[in-house]
Each structure stands twice: as structure tokens, then as C-alpha cells.
Amino acid sequence: MSSFVTTARPCLRAVLWMAPTLLLTACASARPAGTASTPASPGAAPAATAPVGAARPATGAAASTAKPAATPKVTMATAKDGTRIAYEVTGTGPALMLVPGGGQVRSTWKDRGYVERLSKSFTVITLDLRGTGDSDKPAKPGAFALDTMLADLTAVADAAKVQRFHVWGYGHGAAVARYLAARSDRVISAVLVGTTMGPPVEGMVRDAILGMRAKWMPVIEAQAAGTLDRSKLTPGDIVALDGGIIVSTLMLGSMVDYPVLEPGEIKAPTLWVIGAADASAMENVKAYEPKLKGTAVTLKLLDGLSYSDSFSRIDTAMTAIEPFLKAQAGS
């Protein structure tokens, strides 16, 4: 899986980590032979429910003295379709919504130190996208359509009593947030890290997702209609079905239907941040950098950083991004 993921577009590459074995179920031929790691069993739940940056449990002497971390109270916003979206609010100042990438949840921003640093200047809103973390996981066709995903973000803003806000998305979160920056006047400015311009997904990744959708959508529709005959499924398919394939298929499959988004369509002042060592993203940069002139989008390359580095290297990321946010906030 590793070499397949390395060649994938950055916005999808993060999402693919949410359910690697589920994609393999859909189209095993997309995974080159001789990968460096062994995937989890097909029954494993999608990794989107666990934060990538979570601290490891204490061991040894530290384990005997460490106090259990307090569990933060989960606040829920209710989307138009009744789906509950988990979110937290920290700090004071202009509102800044942080949208996690694939395989991440709202606490990932806190675990990496972003919330602590940003909350000194902003009212920071973190959330779990639908289908991940503490948010509801709807299993109906259309549950992850783009308009629905965007409405979730504004529903969280409404619940937090915020009219206008800045938005910072990473990976899949940035792929969604770019459309909000293009369509909603509520967005003051946007930071898009590790995503691309133009089509949301293309090439080999698009083919893999289409294969996954073709295999599982009939099953999903039959289950929604109450007509699914599980006896006709293979044992492996039953394990995948019980392990979260429905939500993963709907979430990934919806991205194929996202429209192409050109830089000129983005209305809010936007900082587009790419790790210069992210080869696939840099191909997209070469195609779209000439189109940025006269748009609201400014490109910022992070020297020597890969896709994952553009999130994990917080000092470098903050040095590049914080001045932009503060300038847009007038502080």
C-alpha cells in the first residue's frame, strides 16, 4: 500500500490511510507487489476514529505516577439532516475553524500543539468530520455529498455562535475547506495545507475509488432498503461490512463527484501551503501556479517538507501560516 499511497494526490493520500484494507478489497490490483508494510485485517475499523497524533500510553515509572487525562466534554452541533457533529471551542479572539485530514480527528490538532498556540490569539474551533471520531456515522447514500459536508462546517459555526470565521484545513480537510472558501461569504480567510487545485481526485486514485464504489454501493443500497441478503456475501465481505466499509465507501466515493475547483473561484483570501518535498503536490503546483495571478490565492512552499511534515512540523508550519492569519484578522 505504501508505494500506491506515495503516488496519490495529497488530499486523497491522507484519506486512504483511513481504510487501507477496504480499498484493497475494492481493487487489489491497484496495490503494487512488495509493499513495505502489512495492512491490518479486513475487519479492522477505519482508522479515522483514532487521532494520528495521539500521545502513546505512559510506560514504566511514568505509568505509575501519571494521572489519567481528563476527558473533554463533547459538544454536538446538529446538521440539517440530523447528523451530530462533535466539536470543541478553545481560546478567545477571531474565530478559527481547524478541519482535520484523513485519519485524523479534532484532538489531533491539540495533540500536535496547534490548539494551545493558536488559542492565544484566536477562538479555535476543532471538529470531527461526519463519519469520524465522536461525530455520527451516517450510512445512507448521499450522506457525504459535498454540500452536506460544507453545511456541517457552517452548522458547527452556528452552534459555536460564530457568524464569520477563518478556516484552516489539512489534507482531506483542506480539500473540503477550499470549497467553503469559494462558496461561503462567512469565510474571512482560508489556509489550505497539503491539498491541490483543480480536480479533487484523478488518475489511479480515482480509479481505485470508483472500483470500491462499484463493488459496495449495491450492498449499501440494499442494506438501506432492508433487502440485503447477507448469505450471498463472502465471509470476507461480511467482515468488511461489519468493520466499517459502508462509511468508508460513502466518504471516499463522494469525492469523485466533487466538482473541479479553479483558484479563481476561491473568494476568500487564501494561503495555499505545500511541502516542497511532496512530489505529487508539486506537479499540481507546476500546473496551477501560473493561474494564481489575479486570484485570492497565495502559494507558500515549505522547503524540504513532505506532505506529512507540513502538519507534523508545527514550528515550520506556524512560522509560515500564523502571520497570514493574523494579518487577515487585523491583529
Secondary structure, 3 states (H helix, E strand, C coil): CHHHHHCCCHHHHHHHCCCHHHHHHHCHHHCCCCCCCCCCCCCCCCHHHCCCCCCCCCCHHHHHHCCCCCCCCCEEEECCCCCEEEEEEECCCCEEEEECCCCCCHHHHHHCCHHHHHCCCCEEEEECCCCCCCCCCCCCCCCCCHHHHHHHHHHHHHHCCCCCEEEEEECHHHHHHHHHHHHCCCEEEEEEECCCCECCCCHHHHHHHHHHHHHHHHHHHHHHHCCCCHHHCCHHHHHHHHCCHHHHHHHHHHHCCCCCECHHHCCCCEEEEEECCCHHHHHHHHHHHHHCCCCCEEEEEECCCCCCHHHHCHHHHHHHHHHHHHHHHCC
